[in-house]
Amino acid sequence: MGWPTSIMLGVCAGLLLTAAANLFFLPRVAEQQKRKFGSSWKMPLTGWSQETLLMYTKFGYRFVMPLVFSAVFSTAIHRITNEASGVN
């Protein structure tokens, strides 16, 4: 498998994993935050409210996680396929 194929395969795997996380885990995380912290909760250091924390959590799940997971999966699959084919 060539390096463009392995990298694109890793990117697709990372994007699929983050899409599943957005569909299945993000609603549960938001629900847990609401249940645990309550409506009058403020973050001690920054003063963020519950809505602000939820906004940043959604941002992390929707924009940061796809970038990180795509980079990690593409690097991992590229390394695995290179080692399997004997390339150092």
Sequence and secondary structure as in RCSB ss.txt:
>XXXX:A:sequence
MGWPTSIMLGVCAGLLLTAAANLFFLPRVAEQQKRKFGSSWKMPLTGWSQETLLMYTKFGYRFVMPLVFSAVFST
AIHRITNEASGVN
>XXXX:A:secstr
  HHHHHHHHHHHHHHHHHHIIIIIHHHHHHHHHHHH TT   TTT   HHHHHHHHHHIIIIIHHHHHHHHHHH
HHHHHHHHHTT  
